Amino acid sequence: MNDVTTDYAEWIGRQETTDDDLSQTLALAAAAMLDDTQTCLGTGSALPPLWHWFYFLPRVPQMLLGIDGHPQRGGFMPPIPYPRRMFAGARMRFHHPLLIGQPARRAATIRDIRLKSGRSGKLAFVSVCYGYYQDDRLCIEEEQDIVYREPGPAVACPRMLDEWPPLPAGACARIVTPDPRLLFRFSALTFNAHRIHYDRPYAMKEEGYPGLVVHGPLTAVLLMELVRQEVARPVQEFSFRGLTPLFDLAPFRIVCTPVNERQCALEAQAPDGATAMRASVELAPV
Ligand SMILES: C/C(=C\C(=O)SCCNC(=O)CCNC(=O)[C@H](O)C(C)(C)COP(=O)(O)OP(=O)(O)OC[C@H]1O[C@@H](n2cnc3c(N)ncnc32)[C@H](O)[C@@H]1OP(=O)(O)O)C(=O)O
């Protein structure tokens, strides 16, 4: 089940390059969404880690969007027939911060396509590598896993704990209320038209979710913001895997637990206490 079918083999190695001027306006809009009134975001300032996701936006014409709101498959992304797209995870290494207001380039390459069978049914994982450059200098290396699922049974509404469990020693945490205003602003900032994040009838009736789905990259950004504010040290590496979706139906908790001098374990906990996203950061040496 792990082999790429010949149908998709020609997509491996496919490349796409996107230029962006890393406008200050978008950084200020991202800061507003994150309630960040402190970070200096002037021209030439370092873009906080993961904020590169607010740039290099897809420029696919409206007429080429699929029914789910994503660009129709068969262009850069392979024509996988499973209809339910999700962001499954990513790994990245930060070499240098991107600087606001200066031209930058993103080079994308499809690295791998794998068909798997999971508890939820048939899955197709597409791994896309990205290199982010400024002045021809590699600033960030990233690999994203996008998963396409076949339709399955409706996803149940998660039960809510009466109380969050105690935190591990040394951990810090924050409760996030993922209301539609936050999801809408994140969709807008990433120019992501996937309807599961803002169109409740579509999310529930077509894709079988109990509510609007929280973007995986939004949860990852919130975890990174917790590190940026509470640990306040430069991050060298970051990785995450989405284990179960989060919805706009109840608050979730994000937790950062130091593991050693250089590493923190991160987690987003669903309202029922289950781990919805597991992540880790490697910090720069002191
Ligand atoms: C933006 C954007 C979209 C979104 O943001 S969607 C919302 C964010 N994403 C999520 O909420 C995804 C949450 N995860 C899940 O729903 C499930 O974990 C998933 C991905 C459907 C898989 O669940 P299964 O239970 O069917 O899978 P298994 O645990 O049985 O594993 C089967 C094999 O798949 C591998 N695998 C599972 N999860 C991941 C993952 N996150 N990343 C990479 N690989 C994964 C697992 O290791 C098994 O592989 P084997 O080789 O061991 O068979 C947008 O669209 O842009």
The ligand as a MOL file (V3000), in Angstrom:
LIG
                    3D

  0  0  0     0  0            999 V3000
M  V30 BEGIN CTAB
M  V30 COUNTS 56 58 0 0 0
M  V30 BEGIN ATOM
M  V30 1 C -4.9440 24.2250 6.2160 0
M  V30 2 C -5.5400 23.0350 5.5980 0
M  V30 3 C -6.2610 22.0720 6.2180 0
M  V30 4 C -6.3830 21.9140 7.6420 0
M  V30 5 O -5.8750 22.6490 8.4180 0
M  V30 6 S -7.3360 20.5420 8.1870 0
M  V30 7 C -7.2090 20.6610 9.9660 0
M  V30 8 C -5.8840 20.2790 10.5130 0
M  V30 9 N -5.5700 18.8830 10.3520 0
M  V30 10 C -6.1110 17.9400 11.1260 0
M  V30 11 O -6.9580 18.2260 11.9550 0
M  V30 12 C -5.6310 16.5110 10.9090 0
M  V30 13 C -5.8460 15.7050 12.1600 0
M  V30 14 N -5.4880 14.3160 11.9400 0
M  V30 15 C -6.3770 13.3880 11.5440 0
M  V30 16 O -7.5530 13.6910 11.3120 0
M  V30 17 C -5.8730 11.9800 11.4170 0
M  V30 18 O -4.6950 11.8080 12.1420 0
M  V30 19 C -5.5970 11.5460 9.9430 0
M  V30 20 C -4.5240 12.4290 9.2790 0
M  V30 21 C -6.8950 11.6110 9.1190 0
M  V30 22 C -5.0830 10.0830 9.9340 0
M  V30 23 O -5.8800 9.3520 10.8150 0
M  V30 24 P -6.0180 7.7660 10.7350 0
M  V30 25 O -6.5410 7.3450 12.0610 0
M  V30 26 O -6.7940 7.3280 9.5490 0
M  V30 27 O -4.5280 7.3000 10.5230 0
M  V30 28 P -3.6520 6.3220 11.4020 0
M  V30 29 O -3.2970 6.9680 12.6830 0
M  V30 30 O -4.3340 4.9720 11.4500 0
M  V30 31 O -2.2970 6.2120 10.5460 0
M  V30 32 C -2.2830 5.6200 9.2450 0
M  V30 33 C -0.9480 5.9350 8.5990 0
M  V30 34 O -0.8840 7.3400 8.3320 0
M  V30 35 C 0.2390 7.9250 9.0360 0
M  V30 36 N -0.1890 9.2210 9.5820 0
M  V30 37 C -1.2460 9.4210 10.3920 0
M  V30 38 N -1.3510 10.7180 10.6920 0
M  V30 39 C -0.3240 11.3430 10.0790 0
M  V30 40 C 0.1080 12.6880 10.0430 0
M  V30 41 N -0.5580 13.6650 10.7020 0
M  V30 42 N 1.2000 12.9870 9.3370 0
M  V30 43 C 1.8870 12.0270 8.6600 0
M  V30 44 N 1.5090 10.7030 8.6580 0
M  V30 45 C 0.4330 10.3750 9.3660 0
M  V30 46 C 0.5550 6.9510 10.1500 0
M  V30 47 O 1.9040 7.0800 10.5640 0
M  V30 48 C 0.2620 5.6340 9.4970 0
M  V30 49 O 1.3550 5.3240 8.6330 0
M  V30 50 P 1.9870 3.8540 8.5760 0
M  V30 51 O 3.1410 3.9960 7.6230 0
M  V30 52 O 2.3930 3.5350 9.9820 0
M  V30 53 O 0.8790 2.9770 8.0590 0
M  V30 54 C -5.3330 22.8690 4.1570 0
M  V30 55 O -5.9460 21.9590 3.5820 0
M  V30 56 O -4.5440 23.6250 3.5570 0
M  V30 END ATOM
M  V30 BEGIN BOND
M  V30 1 1 1 2
M  V30 2 2 2 3
M  V30 3 1 2 54
M  V30 4 1 3 4
M  V30 5 2 4 5
M  V30 6 1 4 6
M  V30 7 1 6 7
M  V30 8 1 7 8
M  V30 9 1 8 9
M  V30 10 1 9 10
M  V30 11 2 10 11
M  V30 12 1 10 12
M  V30 13 1 12 13
M  V30 14 1 13 14
M  V30 15 1 14 15
M  V30 16 2 15 16
M  V30 17 1 15 17
M  V30 18 1 17 18
M  V30 19 1 17 19
M  V30 20 1 19 20
M  V30 21 1 19 21
M  V30 22 1 19 22
M  V30 23 1 22 23
M  V30 24 1 23 24
M  V30 25 2 24 25
M  V30 26 1 24 26
M  V30 27 1 24 27
M  V30 28 1 27 28
M  V30 29 2 28 29
M  V30 30 1 28 30
M  V30 31 1 28 31
M  V30 32 1 31 32
M  V30 33 1 32 33
M  V30 34 1 33 34
M  V30 35 1 33 48
M  V30 36 1 34 35
M  V30 37 1 35 36
M  V30 38 1 35 46
M  V30 39 1 36 37
M  V30 40 1 36 45
M  V30 41 2 37 38
M  V30 42 1 38 39
M  V30 43 1 39 40
M  V30 44 2 39 45
M  V30 45 1 40 41
M  V30 46 2 40 42
M  V30 47 1 42 43
M  V30 48 2 43 44
M  V30 49 1 44 45
M  V30 50 1 46 47
M  V30 51 1 46 48
M  V30 52 1 48 49
M  V30 53 1 49 50
M  V30 54 2 50 51
M  V30 55 1 50 52
M  V30 56 1 50 53
M  V30 57 2 54 55
M  V30 58 1 54 56
M  V30 END BOND
M  V30 END CTAB
M  END
